Each structure stands twice: as C-alpha cells, then as structure tokens.
Amino acid sequence: MQIESILHKALRRFAETGQPKGLPADSVDRLRRMLAYIDAFGTAEELRVPPNFGAQYTRDFREAFVTLAGEHDVAFIPFMLAGVAGDAA
C-alpha cells in the first residue's frame, strides 16, 4: 500500500527518504516501525480488523465504536486513515 499524502514536511521526507531531520529523535524508531506496518498492507481496508477474527467479531467491533460515539455525543469517524493511506488507483 502506498501512503497518498503526508502534510507534515519532516514526516513526509522521512517516509520518502528515511532522513529523520526535523523529527524528535526519540520518535524516529517508532515512526519507522509504524510506516513499515502501514506499508506491509495491500489496501487501507486491511488496517481495520484482522480477518482471522471472523465476520461476527468484525461487525461487533465496528458497531461498538458507532454505539460509543452516539452515547458520548461525539463524531464517529469510520476510518481515520481514509484519504491519507491507501491505494490511489
């Protein structure tokens, strides 16, 4: 999967070149692992819930967040990486 865009200049440079200039030194290793994790997936959909948990668990997992958002009167964002990470094709 390819990340479509990164607004933070230093993070974008780090993702593109591996140069950590402008990033907190104590965050570089964690950011490297996070980017590798995202890159390992074929589509953004794969980042949601592992399929080996089963269809019922996946439905329950998604519905739990919708329910919590309603109970706490906050906006529900279905997938926070929508438009940020994924295949542009």
Contacts in CASP RR format, 6 or more apart in sequence:
PFRMAT RR
TARGET T0000
AUTHOR 0000-0000-0000
METHOD contacts of the structure
MODEL  1
MQIESILHKALRRFAETGQPKGLPADSVDRLRRMLAYIDAFGTAEELRVP
PNFGAQYTRDFREAFVTLAGEHDVAFIPFMLAGVAGDAA
1 38 0 8 1.000
1 39 0 8 1.000
1 40 0 8 1.000
1 41 0 8 1.000
1 42 0 8 1.000
1 43 0 8 1.000
1 44 0 8 1.000
1 46 0 8 1.000
1 85 0 8 1.000
1 86 0 8 1.000
1 87 0 8 1.000
2 39 0 8 1.000
2 86 0 8 1.000
2 87 0 8 1.000
2 88 0 8 1.000
3 15 0 8 1.000
3 35 0 8 1.000
3 38 0 8 1.000
3 39 0 8 1.000
3 84 0 8 1.000
3 85 0 8 1.000
3 86 0 8 1.000
4 83 0 8 1.000
4 84 0 8 1.000
4 85 0 8 1.000
4 86 0 8 1.000
4 88 0 8 1.000
5 12 0 8 1.000
5 83 0 8 1.000
5 84 0 8 1.000
6 12 0 8 1.000
6 15 0 8 1.000
6 84 0 8 1.000
10 20 0 8 1.000
10 21 0 8 1.000
10 22 0 8 1.000
10 23 0 8 1.000
11 23 0 8 1.000
11 31 0 8 1.000
13 19 0 8 1.000
13 21 0 8 1.000
14 20 0 8 1.000
14 23 0 8 1.000
14 28 0 8 1.000
14 31 0 8 1.000
14 32 0 8 1.000
14 35 0 8 1.000
15 35 0 8 1.000
18 32 0 8 1.000
20 28 0 8 1.000
20 31 0 8 1.000
23 31 0 8 1.000
38 47 0 8 1.000
38 85 0 8 1.000
41 47 0 8 1.000
42 87 0 8 1.000
43 86 0 8 1.000
43 87 0 8 1.000
44 79 0 8 1.000
44 81 0 8 1.000
44 82 0 8 1.000
44 83 0 8 1.000
44 85 0 8 1.000
44 86 0 8 1.000
44 87 0 8 1.000
47 79 0 8 1.000
47 81 0 8 1.000
47 85 0 8 1.000
48 58 0 8 1.000
48 62 0 8 1.000
48 79 0 8 1.000
49 57 0 8 1.000
49 58 0 8 1.000
49 61 0 8 1.000
49 62 0 8 1.000
51 58 0 8 1.000
53 61 0 8 1.000
65 76 0 8 1.000
66 76 0 8 1.000
69 75 0 8 1.000
69 76 0 8 1.000
70 76 0 8 1.000
END
